Each structure stands twice: as C-alpha cells, then as structure tokens.
Amino acid sequence: MTVTVQDVRAAAERIHGRVRRTPVIEVSPGLTFKLELLQHTGSFKPRGAFNRLLLAKETGELTGQGVVAASGGNAGLASAYAARELGVPARIFVPVNAPAPKVAKLRTLGADVVQVGNEYAEAFAAAVIARDETDALLVHAFDQPEIVAGQGTIGLELLEQVDGFDTVLVAVGGGGLVAGIATALGDRAKVIGVEPTESSALRRALDAGEPVDGPVGGVAADSLGARRLGDIAFTIAQRENIASLLVEEDAIIAARLKLWHDYHLAVEHGAATAYAALHSATYQPAPDERVVVLVCGANTDPTTLT
C-alpha cells in the first residue's frame, strides 16, 4: 500500500476550499518557513482528515455514525473539525496526558472526547474497538492513503509558492506528513525527516529495515509520539530516500523559544523540531542551499513561552 503523486493531486482537488493555502515567509536568504501552523485547528492535519472524509462520503462509507479517531491532539482536532463541517458526529480518543488546550478545543468542536491510556497506541486500540462496535469511519492519524495524500498537498503548494528550493525539513511522528510531502516533490527537492531522540520511529524503521515498535517520550510526544512508523510512510521513505536526523530535547526547547522571540511564532514542541535541526546545527546547509522549514503546529500553552 502506497501513495503516488497522482493521489496527492487528486487530494488537492478534493479538499480545495476546505483547507487554507498557508503562506510562506523568507526569514533570511535561503531560508523559508511554510506556516502550516495557520491551518484550520492549528496544524496541517485537516488536509488529510478532509481528504479521508470527503472520499468516504463519495463512496458511501461516511454515514450518520460519523467518525472515530485516536490522537495525541492534532489529528483528533482535524477529524473533529472535518466531521463538524460535514455534519457528522466525531468520537475522539486521546491519552490521559494529552495537553489540556487540545482537549478543550476538541470539546469546543463538538467532539465526544474519551481519554484512555498513556500514549497514542493505547488510544488507537480503543478507537478500533469503537469502530467495530458502531461501524463509524476510522480516521487514522497517519497511516491511511487518504491521510498521507492529503498531507502531501503541502508539497504541491510549496512548488507554487517558493521560487526554487533544495531541501525541506519536516518533523516526523508516525510519518504521514513527511511521506506525503516527499511523494508530492519527488526528485525536485530533498526531504529530510527530523525526529526527537526520545521518539524516533523513522530512524528505527530505517535501521531495522521495517517499522518496529519503540519507546515514546520527551517534550514533543503529544504530537510526535508514534510508537511505530506507519507502513505507508516506510514504503515511501525507502522509495523517495527520505533521511532521518535526530535532535536532542534541549535543542527542541531552544528552537521553540527562538521561533517565538525572533519571529513571534507560538508553536508546540513538535512544530519546533524541524527548525531545531538548523538552530542546533544538526543540519548544516551547503553554501547557497535553499532550505524550507515546515512549521507545522500551534496548539500550545503560550504562557510557557516566557
């Protein structure tokens, strides 16, 4: 099971008018930010959620039973938002330690929120049981073709918005985002996944030759805390030669504060992870290399930025 650039283009047509075309800003010569934190619900996730729900509506899979999803927060917000816009109920399973701002937003969107387990994998297991009991549509956080294709529409936008770039740095949790963008860009730019050392599903999969379970932890676990890389993401990572960089906890924290103090961007730790690779010099661009950093999420407590 994989995703092609044709799937991404079809997703772009399907979700047109449902998601925002988020802006880019050149913050210095050769460095551009793609501001996906300005997307509906504060992260890139509605792209995949709308593609999943709209395609299911076309095929008759989306019924009055609505949707069920599991999430550390952002994927659930996207599913709840898309469900509300399409007039169907949403039941979202989140870990008991999910950030309070994300849980509050879920309820504001009208979702039935169920807190269970200490990490995404446990919430997902509960969501699958709910799907089986109700026949609701299951929306995966990262490992469904429609989800990956929807996230890939960011890559298509970059090709239109940025006049030439060489590298895109993308934070990685379960891999749906980096896989979608790499699919959209193909050989037109290098795509590098950036992961916290405490939650590195892509690196583990590349080292093992297949997705494998591993520990989840650290400051970015609420958005990048996938125990295992998605199967679709692994297939695409091999096909598109996606590399993995690991960044330390203190680098993520420092990058998040710098994004606030220098650019007035209030982001969650997961969204600071890609920029942390540059700020910590874990990734050092070549002379004249043009780099895009995806700033992917804003669902955070701003009082922690002072």
N, C-alpha and C positions, 0 to 999 in steps of 0.2 A: 504494500500500500504506500503510495507516494503522491506527490503533488507536482504539477507541471506549471510552466508559465502561462499556459492557456487557462488553467484553473484559476490562477491569480487574476488574469484579465477578466474572466467571467465574473469573479467575485467583485471586482471593481465596478462592473456594470450593475450588478445586483444590488450593491449597497450604496450606490450613488444617491445622494440626497438624504441618506440615513446617518452618515458619519461626516465629521468635519475634515476638510482638507487642511491639515495643520500647517502652520508656517515654518519656514526655516530662517535662521539668522546666521550671518557670518560674524563670528565673535572675534576673529583675528585672521590675518591672511593664511589661507589653507585650512582653517578650522571652522566648520559649520555645525550648528546644533539643529536637529529636527525636533520640534517642540510638540511631541505627541502627548505630553502631559496636559495639553489644552484640549484633548479629545473629550467627547462626552464621557461622563463619570470619572474623569481624571486619569485615564490611561488609554493605551492603544487597544484594549480588549474589545470594545464594541465592534470593531471591524470583523473579527472572527465570529462574534456572537450573532450579529445581524446576518452574516452570510449563512451560518448554520440554521437560524430560524427561518429566514426567507426561503431558502432552498427547501426546507422541510414543509413550509407552507405550500410551496408549489407542488410538492409530491404528495401532499395529504398527510404527512407524518405529524404535523403540528396540529393538535386537536385542542378541545376545551380542557383537557387535562394539563395543558401548559408544559412547563419545563422544570427539570430538576438539574442542579449543578452543584459542584463542590469547588471550594476556592479558599485561598488564604485571604481573599478580599476582592481583588480587582476583577478576576474573571466572574465572580458572583455578581458584582456590581453591574458588569456589562450584560450578563444574562438577564438580570432583573430589569435593567433599563430597556433592553430589546423586547423582552416579554411585555412590559407595560406599554411600549409603543405599539405593539401588535395586538394588544388587548387580550392576552392570555396570562394565567397565574404563573408565579415562579416560586419554587421552594429551594432555598439555597442552604447548603450545609457548609459550615465553616468550623475550623478548630476552635477550641475553647479559648485559646490565647490570641485569636485574631484581633487586630488593632480596633479599639473602640470606635474611632472615627469611621472605619469601613463598615462595621456592624450597624452603626447608627444610620449611615447612608443607605444600606440595604433596606432597612425598615422604612426609611423615608420613601424609597422607590416602590413600596408596597409588597415587598417580598416576605414570605414566611421564612424566617431565619431559624435554623437549627444548629446549635453549637455542639460539636461532638469531637472527641479525640484531641490529640495534641499537635497534629500535623496534617497536611493536605491529604496524604494517603488514607488516613482514617476517615476523614470527611468524605472522600470519594467513595469508599466502601459503603458508607451509609447512603450516599446518593444513589448508588447502583441498586441497593435494596429497595429504595423508594421508587425508582423507575420500574422495577419488576412488579411492585405491588400496585402501581397506579397506571402504568402504561404511558407515563409522561415522557416527553422528549428529553433525553440525556444530553446535556451540553458539557463536553469535556473542556477542561481549562487549556489544553494544548495539544492533545493527541487525536484529533479528528481532521480529515482532509479539508473540510469546510472552514475549520478554525485556522489552520495553517495558511490556506489560500487567502482568507480574509486579512490576516496579519500581513501577508505579503504585499498587499496593496500599498503599504508604506513605501516599499521599494519602487513601485511604479511612480508614485508621487515624487520621490527623490530624483528620478531620471528627468522629470519635467521641471523641477524647481531649482536644481543645482547644476550650474554650467560646468560639468566635468568634476568628477571626484574619483579617488583611487581606492579608498578604504572606508568601510563602515564598521564602527564599534557598537556592538549590541549586547546588552545584558542578557544572560541566559538563566532560566529556571528549568522548565520542562522542555524548552527548545522550540516551541511553536513559532515564536517571533523570529528568531534568527533563521530558522528553516524557511519561513515564508519569504523573508527579505532576500535570502540567498537565491531562492528559486526565481524571484522576480528579476534580480540583477544578472544572474548567470555569470558570464565571464567579463561583464562590463565593470566590475569592481570587486575587490577583495572584501570578504565579510569575516569578521573576527568576533567570536563569542567571548564575552568577559564574564567570569564567574567568581563568586566569593570562595575563598579557600574552604569555608565551612559548609558549602553546598555546591558541589561541582559535578553535577550529573553528566554534563557533556564530556568533561575531561575523563571521568571514569569510563564512560562508554567508548571513547576513542582508544583509551589504553587497553581495555578488555576486548575490544573488537565486537562488542554488543552492549546494549543497555543493561546495566546492573544496578541493584539496589545499593544505597549508601547512606551515610549519616546526613542529617539536615540540622542546621543550626546557624547562629550568627545574627547580626543586626538586620540582614535582608531576607531572613527566612520567610517572612509573611508574604513576600511576593516572588522570591526566587527559590523557595524551599521545596522543590520537587525531589523526592527520594530517588527517582529513576527517570532518565531521559525518555521522551516519547519515541516510540518505534518509527514514526514518520520522520521525526527530526533526525534520528540516527541515519536513516536511509539517505536523507538529503545531505546531511553533514558529510557523509562519505562521497556522495555524488558531486557535491559542489566544493569539496576540500575546505570546509569550514574549520578554522583553527580555534583553539581554546587558550585564553590567558586567565591566570588566576591572580586575584588581588586580595590583599590582606584586609582584615576588619578595620584597622586604623586608617587605611587608605580610602576605604569607602566612606567612613565618617568624615574624614578631612575633605574629600571631594564634595560631599553633600553640603558642608558648610561653605566651601568656596563657591559653589553654584549659587548659594543664597547671597553671600557677601559681595561677590563680584558681578553677578548677573541678575540678582533678585528673583531667582527661580527656587521656589519652595518645593522640594522633591522628597520622595521617600527614599530610603536607603537603596532599594533595588534599582531605582532610576538613576542613582548616582554611581552605580557600579561601573557602567561603561566609561564614564568620564574619569573614574578613579584610575583606569589603566593609563591614561595620559598624564593625569596630575601627579601620579606616583612614579612616572617614567617606567612603569612596567612595559608599556608600549612606547617606543621611540620612533616617530615617523622619520622616514628618509628625507633629505633635503628636497623641497618642492613637492612632497607628498601632500595630497589634498584629502583631508580626513573629515568624515561626518560622524558625529556622536549622536546616537538616538537617546533623547531624554524622554523616558517612557512613562513616568507616573508621578502624580502629585498628591496621592492620598496619604497625608502625613499630618502629624500634630505640629503646627508651625511654632508652638511655644518651645519646642526642642531645638529650634534653630538659633536661639540667642545664647 
